[in-house]
Every structure is written in structure tokens, then in C-alpha cells.
Amino acid sequence: MGQLIYLTVTRLDITYTVHVLSQFMQCPTQAHYTTALRVLRYLKHAPGQGILLSSQSDACLTAYCDSDWGKCSDSRKSVTGFCILLGASPVSWRSKKQSVVARSTAEVEYRAIATTTCEIMWLLSLFRDLGLSHLAPAVLKCDNQAALYIAANPVFHERTKHIEVDCHFIRKKMQAGLICPSYVPTKAQLADIFTKVVYVVQHSFLLSKLGFFNLFSPPNLRGSVEQTPAIQATHATEEEKQLD
């Protein structure tokens, strides 16, 4: 498990599974061992799969955040997941259990926005140290409209009075122009891969949107099939010489 945790630095596709398994390192069962073996088989199936850092994408931050309400069956705590892309390349991602039990889906999504905003602030500080200071406000995509309404409108007091005060700094960051929250459909929510187990088709779709690339994937051979007349004539001549 220690090696798998270290591997999540580059293989974000196993982040959620490793997050769940790491909670049972002290007293694992046969089910956990079987799941860990499945993770190893998945890694062995595509050893060259990883992140492709694009050199031509725009220098802008786009963040996706999501939460799964009451995911933990023991404590009923929710799981927060987020990923932040610089242009088209992921630079930060996380899957983490929340510290308190939430009372609604809007609350868990609101906490996910707060956690992602903290990560955006840290990245912006890092970029300023690297000389990249003139960045547009980060686009923060969430699939829960209630959480977006709470962040934009302080009138929703009945829905937010039980949330800690430190969560409400999101509105201040919006007013300062640090983040720009926006809605994204659930099917296009890239952070889903960090909060739950998704189907194979959706899993492949999310990885493709996250800039995942398989180094050992076969190249496109379509160009070699569609040959020009000159190349076809050359091949025909060689075949005639072999027959003679």
C-alpha cells in the first residue's frame, strides 16, 4: 500500500481506490487483499499509462470538485474529490474524507468548493514564485447548483447557518476575483473519479478528459493502409520481380 500511495503522484486513476484501501492497513481482510490485487492487475494491464503534460495549452486554471454524501458506511462522513488543470494538464488532485458529518448534499459540495479553493490559492502562490503572476480567475466547476447558489448569495441563511464560519471565505474569494464558480453536468464532472467507483466506459471517458495517455498504445496505422498510387506501383513491381 505504501508503494501504491507513492504511485498516485502520477497515476491519478487509482487515487480513490488507494484512498479507501489505505484506511484498512492496520486490520485488512481478505476482501481488501483481493481489491489490492485487482489494482495491481489493472496497473499491469497498462504500465505505460500516465499524464501527458501539454506544452501548448493556455496558462489558465480549471478546477473540478465533487463530493459523495455519506460515503463511509461506518462514520457516514462524505468523500471530497477535486482535480485542478493547468491548461489541459492536471497538476493537482485529491481524494479525502471530510472531517465532519454533513447534513445535506449542498453542505458536502460547499465544503468541497472550500477545499478546492484552498488548493487554488496555494497553486497561485506557487506560480507567483515561478514568475507566472498574471493568471485569469480560476474556473471552478461544480455539479451541485445549490452549493453554487449558497456561494453567490448570502440570503440562504437557513441552509448555511450550521456550517462552520471558515467555509464562508468562498464568497470573499469570489468577490476578490480569485475563483469563478460555474455549473458542470454530472456526466462531465471530472472529479467523479476521485469520489466513487464509476463504470468502465465512464472511467475511460474521464481519463481521456484528464489528459491521460498510454505510452505503449499502438500507433495509428491508417496512413500506412491508404497508400499513394506511386507507392502501390512500387510494391507491384517488387512483387513481379519476386515472382520471376
SVG drawing of the C-alpha trace seen along z (x, -y; Angstrom):
<svg xmlns="http://www.w3.org/2000/svg" viewBox="-34 -42 47 58">
<polyline fill="none" stroke="black" stroke-width="0.4" points="0.0,0.0 2.9,-2.3 4.1,-1.8 0.6,-2.4 0.3,-5.6 3.5,-6.8 2.3,-5.8 -0.7,-8.1 1.7,-11.0 1.4,-10.2 -1.4,-7.7 -4.5,-9.6 -6.8,-6.9 -6.1,-4.8 -6.4,-7.6 -9.8,-6.8 -9.2,-3.1 -5.9,-3.6 -7.6,-6.2 -10.2,-3.5 -7.7,-0.7 -5.3,-2.8 -7.9,-3.2 -7.7,0.6 -3.9,1.0 -4.0,1.9 -6.6,4.6 -7.1,5.7 -9.4,8.5 -9.5,10.9 -11.8,8.5 -9.2,5.7 -6.4,8.0 -8.5,9.1 -9.2,5.5 -5.5,4.6 -4.6,7.5 -7.2,6.1 -5.4,2.8 -2.1,4.5 -3.7,6.3 -5.1,3.0 -1.7,1.4 0.0,4.4 -2.6,4.2 -1.4,0.6 2.0,0.0 2.7,-2.9 -0.4,-4.9 0.1,-8.3 -0.3,-12.0 0.7,-13.9 1.8,-17.4 0.9,-19.6 3.4,-22.3 0.9,-24.2 -2.1,-24.7 -3.2,-28.0 -1.8,-29.1 -5.2,-29.1 -6.5,-27.1 -9.7,-25.0 -10.8,-23.1 -13.4,-20.4 -14.7,-19.5 -17.2,-16.8 -18.4,-15.0 -20.2,-11.8 -22.6,-12.4 -22.3,-9.9 -20.0,-7.6 -18.4,-6.0 -20.8,-3.3 -19.1,-3.4 -18.9,-7.1 -21.3,-8.5 -18.7,-11.0 -18.5,-12.2 -15.6,-11.9 -14.3,-15.0 -12.5,-14.8 -11.0,-17.5 -8.6,-18.0 -7.1,-21.2 -5.8,-21.5 -3.3,-24.0 -4.5,-24.4 -5.2,-20.8 -2.9,-19.0 -3.8,-18.0 -1.4,-19.5 -3.2,-18.7 -5.8,-16.2 -7.0,-14.6 -9.5,-12.2 -10.1,-12.8 -12.7,-12.0 -14.3,-15.1 -13.7,-15.7 -17.4,-16.2 -20.7,-14.6 -22.7,-16.7 -26.5,-17.1 -27.1,-17.7 -25.6,-17.3 -25.4,-21.1 -23.2,-21.2 -20.8,-18.5 -20.5,-20.2 -19.9,-23.5 -17.1,-22.0 -15.6,-20.6 -15.6,-24.0 -13.9,-25.4 -11.2,-22.7 -10.6,-23.2 -10.4,-27.0 -7.6,-26.5 -5.7,-24.4 -6.1,-27.0 -4.8,-29.7 -1.7,-27.5 -1.1,-26.9 -1.4,-30.6 1.2,-31.4 3.5,-28.8 3.0,-30.2 3.8,-33.7 7.1,-32.4 7.8,-30.8 7.2,-34.2 3.7,-33.3 1.5,-36.0 -0.9,-37.3 -3.4,-34.5 -7.1,-34.8 -9.6,-33.8 -9.7,-30.1 -12.9,-28.5 -14.2,-26.2 -16.8,-23.7 -19.3,-22.0 -22.3,-19.8 -24.5,-21.0 -26.4,-24.2 -27.5,-24.6 -23.9,-24.9 -23.3,-27.5 -26.3,-29.5 -25.0,-29.5 -21.6,-30.7 -23.1,-33.5 -26.0,-34.6 -25.7,-35.1 -29.5,-35.1 -29.6,-31.3 -29.1,-31.5 -31.3,-28.5 -29.1,-26.3 -25.7,-27.6 -26.0,-28.5 -24.9,-25.1 -21.7,-25.2 -18.5,-26.4 -17.7,-30.1 -14.4,-29.3 -16.2,-27.7 -17.7,-31.1 -14.4,-32.5 -15.5,-31.2 -17.7,-34.3 -14.8,-36.6 -12.6,-34.8 -15.3,-35.2 -15.5,-38.9 -11.7,-39.3 -11.7,-37.7 -9.7,-34.6 -12.3,-32.0 -15.2,-31.9 -17.6,-29.1 -19.7,-27.6 -22.0,-24.6 -21.0,-21.4 -23.2,-18.4 -22.6,-15.3 -21.5,-13.3 -18.8,-15.8 -17.7,-16.1 -14.0,-15.0 -13.8,-14.8 -16.2,-11.9 -13.3,-9.6 -11.9,-10.7 -15.2,-10.2 -16.7,-6.9 -16.3,-3.9 -17.5,-4.5 -18.3,-2.2 -15.6,-1.3 -16.9,-3.4 -17.2,-6.5 -13.8,-5.7 -12.1,-5.8 -14.0,-8.9 -12.9,-10.8 -9.3,-9.7 -9.3,-11.0 -10.6,-14.4 -7.9,-14.5 -5.1,-14.2 -4.2,-10.6 -2.0,-8.9 -0.8,-5.3 2.8,-5.3 2.6,-1.8 -0.6,-2.2 -0.3,-1.1 0.2,-3.9 -2.4,-4.9 -1.8,-2.7 -4.4,-4.3 -1.8,-6.2 0.1,-3.1 -3.1,-1.4 -4.1,-4.3 -1.0,-4.4 -0.4,-6.7 -0.5,-5.3 3.3,-5.7 3.9,-3.5 1.3,-1.0 3.1,-0.8 6.5,-0.3 5.1,2.6 3.6,4.2 6.9,4.0 8.7,5.7 6.1,8.4 6.6,9.1 10.4,9.4 9.8,11.9 7.5,14.0 10.1,14.0"/>
</svg>
